[in-house]
Amino acid sequence: MHAPARGAAAILISIVGLVACSAPGGGSPAPASAEDAARLVLAIDGRFAGIQPRNPDLIGQAAWYEVTESDIGWQVQVHMGWGDCPAGCINHHSWTYEVTRSGELQLLLEEGDPLADATGLRGVVVAGPTCAVVIDPPDPDCADRPVAGAVLVILDANGDEVARVTSAADGTFTVALAPGAYRLVPQPVEGLMGTAPELAVMVEMGEPPGELAIGYDTGVR
C-alpha cells in the first residue's frame, strides 16, 4: 500500500475545504448521486481524465472507476492497469475515496504496482504550405509555421469529450489522460482552410506521452 504523496494530500485538503465551505447556490454543489461523487473524485487528478465507468463486458479496459454507496455517501474506486491489458493487464494500481453527502473527500486506500510517469499526449500544431512553390531540397524559409490558439478536443471510445487543450504560441500542446483509446478532433482555426484531420490515438501507461503532429492547410498555392 502506498501513502498519498504530500502534494496530493494538499490538493485533497484544498478541495475538501472548497466543497465543504461552499455556500448554497454557489461554488461546487454537494453530490446528489453516485455520478456526482465520481465526478468530484475524477476532477482531483489529471491522470484520471477520460476514465469511464467499469464495463465488465469490455475486454482490455485498462482504466475504470466504480461507485458503491456507503453509510455516509459513496466510495469511489479508481483503477489503472497497464501491460498487455487485452489479456487482463500485468500491472495494477487503484485508489479508493470516500465521498460524503456534504461533498467532503477522503483517500481511504491507495495500493498496487508503482505508477509510471504521467501519461497523455503532446505534440505540435503547424500550418503549411507557407510558400506557393515547393522545391527539393525544401527551402527552410518555407517550413510549416506553428499555430497558436488551435483548440484540440479529446473524445473517449464512446465519443464523449473528456478534455480539450489549446496550442501555445509555439504550436505545442500537452494534455494528461488516463490509459485508453481516444480520438483527437482539431477545431477550425480562423484564417486557415478547413480543419486538420481527426486522429485515433492510444495512451499507454508506462509509455512516454505520444508525440503528435497536427497539420492545418494555409491555403497558399
NORNORPE-V570476 format. One line per field, one symbol per residue. ss: DSSP state (H for helix, E for strand, L for the rest). A space follows every 10 residues. Layout:
ss->???
This chain:
ss->LLLLLHHHHH HHHHHHHHHH LLLLLLLLLL LLLHHHHHHH HHLLLHHHLL LEELLLLLLL LLEEEEEEEE LLEEEEEEEE EELLHHHLLL EEEEEEEEEE LLLLEEEEEE EELLLLLLLE EEEEEEEELL LLLLLLLLLH HHLLEELLLL EEEEELLLLL EEEEEELLLL LEEEEELLLE EEEEEELLLL LLELLLLLEE EEELLLLLLE EEEEEEELLL L
